[in-house]
Amino acid sequence: MILFSDVGQAVANLRAQKTRTLLTALGIVFGVGSVIGMLAIGSGAREESLRFIEQLGVRNVLVESRPATSQEEFQQRRRSSPGLSARDVRILKANIEALETLSARRSMHPARVLPKPSRDIPELYGVEPSYSIIHSLHLAEGKFFDESDDAASATVCVLGEGAKVNLLGYGPAVGKFVKVNDSWMEVIGVLQEQIMAGAQNSGASMLDVNNIVYIPLNTMQYRFWDQGSNMKDELDGIDLRLRADADSIEVAKVVAAVLNSTHHNMQDFSVTIPAALLAQQQRTQTIFTYVMVAIAAISLLVGGIGIMNIVLATVMERTREIGIRRSIGARRFDIVRQFLTESVLISVGGGLLGIAFGFFLAWLIARTAEWKTIVTSSSVIIAFGVSVAVGVLFGIYPAVKASRINPIDALRYE
């Protein structure tokens, strides 16, 4: 009964000063909304990054060729190293005990593609059938090519989601044909859209991972000639998938050591470990989220100071009321409870409005900046809990000050 009485009286007092109460609560509204919005950005960025790294494969080790930047550098390399080649594939198969499967990879930029692309010409990737397993590629239509297609150098292809729309539009694509340079390729599959958090690295160029035409590696070797390959290695990359019980970081050291021995320590390749990228990304994202939340929490601090300021002003205005209540038997604790209830109601109301503002802010950021945002229940609970705590902490001092007013002096106050 006492609680309901205090809340009812606090609501009545706050309603008597609607404008002032609303302006005071705005600090909490913006603070809670900012915290939720910043956490939503952090959660969205974290999920996109994790999905992209998982797409690379946390059990994978990726070996990339480093293209030479000049003819002189290329010739100097060739005096010591043959570059990334099929020989490296055989050596890795023989020496990496934790290896589950691997796929060599070659790529080129076609000179001509039919039907005429609606935007950039797709890249051409020659890969082994195991490539789809290594990178967990999911098909929207048809199937991925198999070992028999690769052995026969079959004129078949699988289109990335972007390449399919780019060449054949939005209708079904399986069974249709595309012409790459001088070879007609039958479309036997279309991949689902892949994550575009950054881009996959192919040599030194960044590319759209969805705007790719995949063909069997042997088809690439026997039916296509890359005119720009005079400074490229035989292979652009070797993607390895390890057994589930393998330590990818330790295996990557072995891979680097094996390739260094065959390349005579010529640094013409790089080894990427998605598992290590995942750990680094998680650390970076955690720091990023803490910084953003700390900045947003300043708004809550300002809102708390606003609550303290307005409650102090209210105490001064209601000094005579306090004196009357004390004179008819109200204890100091009753006065503390009364003013503390008002400050908590301001923070609770501001917190509830702030939650709505936070959802709107997350939606607005996702719509205008095209960043993925995710509002989690934990972020809402944290932001609202902090807003209530701010109301309590910043309301204690004014409430205690009100309770310490001398009743005689309060009754004389005008």
Protein Blocks (a to p, Z undefined) as FASTA:
>chain_A
ZZmmmmmmmmmmmmmmmmlmmmmmmmmmmmmmmmmmmmmmmmmmmmmmmmmmmmnopabc
cddddddfbfklmmmmmmmpgbjafklmmmmmmmmmklmbdcdddddddfbdcdddfbdc
dddddddfklmmmnopacfbhcaddfklmmnopabddddfklmmmmnojbdfehpacdeh
jaccddfbdcddddfehjadehjbccdfklccdddfklmmmmcccfklmmccfbfbdcdd
ddfkbcfklmmmmmmmmmmmmnoopafbccddfklmmmmmmmmmmmmmmmmmmmmmmmmm
mmmmmmmmmmmmmmmmmmmmmmmmmmnopafklmmmmmmmmmmmmmmmmmmmmmmmmmmm
mmmmmmmnopacdddfklmmmmmmmmmmmmmmmmmmmmmmmmmpcfklmmmpZZ
